[in-house]
Amino acid sequence: MELNISLSKSYQEVFTTDKNMIVLIGGRVGGKTYQITQGCLLQLLENPNTDGIIARASYGSLRDSVYAEMTSAIEKIDGLSQFFNFRQSPLRIEKIDGSNIIYFVGYGGSNYSRTKGIKTKHKIKFVIFEETQELKDRRSLDEAIATFRRNYGENVKVYLLGNPPPAKAHWFNMFVEECKMDKDYFVKQVTYLDILPYLNDFDLKDILKTKKKNLDYYKWFYLGDCVGGFGSVYPMFLPEKYCITNMDFNIIRNQLKIIACVIGGDGAVTHDATSFVPLLILNNGQAIVGEIFHQDPQENGVIGSHILVQNEVSRWFNHIVDKYQLGRLEDARNNYYGANQIIPIFMRIDSASTDLIQECRFFFGDRADVNAISKSTVMEMTSSVQSALSNDMVYIVDDKKLFNWHTNRESIVDMNILAKELSLLIWNEKQTGYDPTIPNDDSDAFTYAIRFWYSNIENIGYFNIAKSNDLKLPLISSLIKERE
C-alpha cells in the first residue's frame, strides 16, 4: 500500500536527526502532537514486528488527546484503518496481523512505579511523552524512561513534547536547559510559524489579536517563551532578588540583630512533606529565612509525629538555636546572655496537625511558645506573604544545599526548596486555591510564620520595644549592594 503522509518542512530535521532523544518545546498550536504522531506512524509501518508507546501524566487524558490524534492519522489514509483494531480498555491500537502495537500509558501521580509492569510484545521503535510539563517532578519521567529502555529496539526514537510553564524555575524548563547542553539530545522549539500552511483563519486571527493586545502572554502561550507571572501565586517573588548567600547573611548579621524567631510548621504523614521554616526577625523590621527542616515521606518513609520530633526535629531545632544564637529559657534564668538579650522563639503550626503540635509542645515548650496558627482563607493567607514580598520584608538564605535529618546527609540542589516552591506555585482553575500538582508544604510553613508575625497586631508593640532606637538602620538591599 502506498502511504501519503503530509509533514511540515520545519519538522524535517526532527525525523532525520541521528540522535535518539528528541525534545520538542513550544507554545500552543505548534503542531507537535500532530506532526510527531504522523511521523511515528510512518516509522512503525516501515518496521514490522516493532511497537510504540505513547505516555502522558494522566491516563484519563489520553483518550481525548493523543489516542484520538493517532486514530485520526490512521483513518485519514485511505484504506489503512481496515488493517487496525482500536481497543478502548485498555487503550491500544493494534495491527490486525499483530505485527505492530501502539500502547497508551499513564505515568504521573504519586506512584513512581506505575510503569514497571508494562511489557511490549515487540521491541520498541518509538516512545512519545506527551505534555511532559504536566508531571509533578522529573522523577516520574526518569522512572518511565528507565522502564521502557529495557525493551528498546534498534535506532529507537524518544520524543519528549511539552509546553514550557511560564516560571523559569519549573523542573521542566530546567530539564530542557540541561538537554540543550547534552550532546545526546536534540532540542527544537517549534511554534505556529512552523505550521502556517496547516492553520485555519480562525486560529491565525486569534493569535495575531493576542499578539497585539498582550505581547507577553502571546510570547508564552504561542511561542513557548518563559516570561513568568501568568497564574503565579507570587509573581513578585524573584529568586535573583530575594535569595541571598551565606556571605550576604554574615554581612547582615554584623550590621543588624536578630530579635525574634518565628518557626512556621506544616505537618503531614503519607504523601506530603513535614516542614519547619524559621523566620529570623531583624531589628530593622525585615526578616530572613534560615535553614529549613524538610521531611519527605516519599524519600524517607512514613514517620510518626512522636518519633519524628524526638529523633529529627529536635536535632534540627537545637542546631538552629546554636547556629543563630537564639535564646533558651534556662539561659534566661541563669542570666547567661543577660536578661535583655534573650531572643524569643515562636512556633506556629498548622492547626490540622494536632499530633505534631502536641509533640512540639512536649519537646520544645520550655524554650519556645508553641501553638496552632490562626488560619483564615487561602486568599487572606497568601496576601500576607504577597505584601511582605512586595515590600522587600523577607529574604531567603540560599546555599544550594538541603540537609536530610533522617539520613544525616546533605544534598546539592539547584535552588533553595522554599524559593523554588514560591517560584512555581500557581492558582487552580477556579482561582480558589493552589494547583495540587505543585508541592506547597514548605511555602505553607513559610506562610504561617509570615502570617503570625506581620499580620498579628499584638507583635507590633513587642517589635517597637525590641528594635534599636537607631532610626537609620540599613536595609538588607543596601548591605548587599555595598558588598557588590
Secondary structure, DSSP 8 states (H G I E B T S, - for coil): --------GGGHHHHH-S-SEEEEE--TTS-HHHHHHHHHHHHHHHSSSEEEEEEES-GGGTTTTHHHHHHHHHHTSTTTGGGEEEEETTEEEEETTSSEEEEEEE--SS-TTTTTT---SSEEEEEEEETGGGSSSHHHHHHHHHHHHTTEEEEEEEEEEE---S-TTSHHHHHHHHHHT-TTEEEEE--GGGGGGG--HHHHHHHHHHHHH-HHHHHHHTT------TTBS-TT--HHHHEE-HHHHHHHHHHS-EEEEEEEEE--SSSS-EEEEEEEEETTS-EEE---EEE-HHHH----HHHHIIIIIHHHHHHHHHHTT---HHHHHTTSS-GGG---EEEEE-TT-HHHHHHHHHHHTTTSEEEE-----HHHHHHHHHHHHHTT-EEEE--SEEEETTTTEEEE-SS-HHHHHHHH-BB-TTSSSB-TTS--HHHHHHHHHHHHHHS-THHHHHHHHHS-S-TT---HHHHHHHH-
